């Protein structure tokens, strides 16, 4: 089926699935899933146990899985995180789809999750294909304005080459940067995670497994939402 969405906003059932009444169960589920992951239970089986216990819908289970993490991962990510305005963050490598889609979701009124490791994540996903939405350019520009504000100008974006339309998005990012004198580089990679893990730059991403492996990272997504998109629909599952 062709993706014809013009926004990356909320799912039609999100207001009900993530209402105030649902939050206690979702928070408890995220806590219990984190407890199981800390004890090295496999994510799939642990999520089924917790999801069944709390009678969670599939989309709620997705949210809980993105919010939870083991104590070991939380400690590892915290140890590798540097301050957004640290001198060590002057050269950055951006997980392009990861960051843009989260900002698109925020701008579209989509649901955001404050997760156990301090990251803000969305519920969107890219399965082999990416389609720009009305908020795409605004998302890229907003990222650029924040990077300018904190004086980060040595910026490398990495996009997944196998994802369709990645080339078009890369070109649009270059055009937007050129029009504002941002000296960015944008690359397509068959394995962006490997590029980011091996890079000596500071990573910008909220992808949990990736954050477990990079040398250092900074939480730009959360900083951006808190500073510029404070009215976003954000629920706390930390």
C-alpha positions in Angstrom: 0.0 0.0 0.0 1.3 3.5 -0.9 2.1 5.7 2.0 0.2 8.9 1.4 0.5 10.5 4.8 1.2 14.3 4.9 2.0 14.3 8.6 3.7 12.0 11.1 1.0 12.7 13.7 -0.8 10.5 16.2 -2.4 7.2 15.3 -6.2 7.4 15.5 -6.3 5.3 18.7 -3.4 7.0 20.5 -5.5 9.4 22.5 -7.4 6.5 24.0 -4.4 4.1 24.3 -2.2 6.7 26.0 -4.8 8.7 28.0 -4.1 9.7 31.6 -6.0 6.7 32.8 -3.6 4.4 30.9 -0.4 5.9 32.2 -0.1 4.1 35.5 -0.3 0.7 33.8 2.1 1.8 31.1 4.6 3.1 33.6 4.4 -0.1 35.6 4.8 -2.2 32.5 7.9 -0.3 31.5 9.4 -0.7 35.0 8.7 -4.4 35.0 10.1 -4.9 31.5 13.2 -3.1 32.5 13.5 -5.4 35.6 13.3 -8.5 33.3 15.8 -7.0 30.8 18.2 -6.3 33.7 18.0 -10.0 34.5 18.8 -10.9 30.9 15.4 -12.0 29.8 15.0 -11.9 26.0 13.0 -8.8 24.9 10.4 -10.7 22.9 9.5 -13.1 25.6 9.7 -10.5 28.4 7.5 -8.0 26.5 4.8 -10.7 26.0 4.8 -11.5 29.7 4.4 -7.9 30.7 2.0 -7.0 27.9 -0.2 -9.9 28.7 -0.1 -9.1 32.4 -1.3 -5.6 31.8 -3.5 -6.4 28.8 -1.7 -4.0 26.6 -2.6 -3.4 23.0 0.1 -3.8 20.3 0.8 -0.1 20.1 1.1 0.2 23.9 3.5 -2.7 23.9 5.6 -0.9 21.3 5.7 2.2 23.5 6.7 0.1 26.6 9.5 -1.7 24.6 10.9 1.6 23.5 10.8 3.2 26.9 12.3 0.3 28.8 16.0 -0.7 29.1 18.1 -2.8 31.5 20.1 -1.2 34.3 23.2 -2.2 32.4 22.2 -0.3 29.3 21.1 2.7 31.3 24.4 2.9 33.1 26.4 2.4 29.8 24.5 5.1 28.0 24.8 7.5 30.9 28.5 7.0 31.1 28.9 7.7 27.3 26.6 10.7 27.2 28.2 14.1 27.1 26.6 17.5 27.7 25.0 19.1 24.7 27.3 22.1 24.9 30.5 20.2 25.7 33.6 21.0 23.7 33.8 17.3 22.9 30.6 17.6 21.0 31.9 20.1 18.4 32.1 17.3 15.8 28.9 15.3 15.5 27.5 12.5 13.4 23.7 12.4 13.1 21.5 9.3 12.8 19.5 11.1 10.1 16.2 9.2 9.9 16.2 8.7 13.7 16.4 12.4 14.5 14.3 13.8 11.6 11.4 11.4 12.2 11.2 12.2 15.9 11.2 16.0 15.2 8.6 15.4 12.5 6.4 13.5 14.9 6.8 16.3 17.5 5.8 19.0 15.0 2.9 16.9 13.8 1.4 16.4 17.3 2.5 12.8 17.4 3.1 10.9 20.7 6.6 11.2 22.2 7.9 9.1 25.1 10.4 10.1 27.8 12.2 6.9 28.2 14.2 5.3 31.0 17.6 6.2 29.6 16.6 9.9 29.3 16.0 9.9 25.6 12.8 11.0 23.9 11.5 8.6 21.3 8.5 8.4 19.0 6.3 5.5 17.8 7.0 6.0 14.1 9.0 3.4 12.1 10.6 3.1 8.7 10.3 -0.3 7.0 12.4 0.0 3.9 10.8 3.3 2.7 10.7 6.9 3.8 8.2 9.5 2.7 8.7 13.2 3.4 5.8 14.9 5.2 4.8 18.5 5.4 7.0 19.0 8.5 10.2 17.5 7.1 11.9 20.7 6.0 10.9 22.5 9.2 12.4 19.6 11.2 15.7 19.8 9.4 15.8 23.6 9.8 15.0 23.3 13.5 17.8 20.9 14.0 20.1 23.3 12.2 19.0 26.3 14.3 19.7 24.3 17.5 23.1 23.2 16.3 23.9 26.8 15.4 22.8 28.0 18.8 25.1 25.6 20.6 27.9 26.4 18.1 28.2 23.0 16.5 29.1 23.5 12.9 31.1 20.3 12.0 28.1 18.2 11.1 27.9 14.8 9.3 24.5 13.4 8.6 24.2 9.7 7.8 21.2 8.2 6.1 20.4 4.5 5.4 21.1 4.0 1.7 18.8 0.9 1.3 15.8 2.9 2.4 13.9 4.3 -0.6 13.9 8.1 -1.0 17.0 8.4 1.2 18.8 10.0 -1.8 16.1 12.6 -2.2 16.1 13.4 1.5 19.9 13.7 1.5 19.8 16.2 -1.4 17.1 18.3 0.3 19.2 18.4 3.5 22.1 19.6 1.5 20.0 22.3 -0.2 18.5 23.6 3.1 22.0 23.7 4.6 23.5 25.5 1.6 20.8 28.2 1.7 21.7 28.9 5.3 25.5 28.6 5.0 25.6 25.5 7.2 28.6 23.5 6.1 27.1 20.1 6.5 28.1 16.8 4.9 25.3 14.3 4.1 26.3 10.7 3.3 24.3 7.6 2.4 25.6 4.4 4.0 24.5 0.7 3.7 25.1 0.3 7.4 24.8 3.7 9.2 25.1 2.0 12.7 28.5 0.7 11.8 29.6 4.2 10.5 28.4 5.8 13.7 30.0 3.2 16.0 33.4 3.5 14.3 33.3 7.3 14.1 35.3 9.5 16.4 32.6 12.0 16.3 29.9 12.5 18.9 26.8 10.5 18.0 23.3 12.1 17.8 20.7 9.4 18.0 18.1 7.9 20.3 18.4 4.4 19.0 19.0 2.3 22.2 21.1 -0.6 20.8 23.3 2.0 18.9 23.8 4.1 22.1 25.0 0.9 23.8 27.9 0.8 21.4 29.0 4.3 20.5 32.0 5.9 22.2 30.0 9.0 23.2 26.7 10.6 22.3 24.7 13.7 23.2 21.0 13.9 23.8 20.1 16.5 21.1 16.6 15.2 20.5 15.5 15.8 24.1 17.2 19.1 24.2 15.5 20.2 21.0 12.0 19.1 22.2 12.4 20.8 25.6 13.8 24.1 24.3 11.8 24.5 21.1 8.9 22.1 21.1 7.8 22.2 24.8 4.1 21.9 23.8 4.7 18.5 22.3 2.6 15.6 23.4 5.1 13.9 25.7 4.3 11.1 28.2 6.8 10.1 30.9 7.6 6.4 31.0 11.0 6.9 32.5 
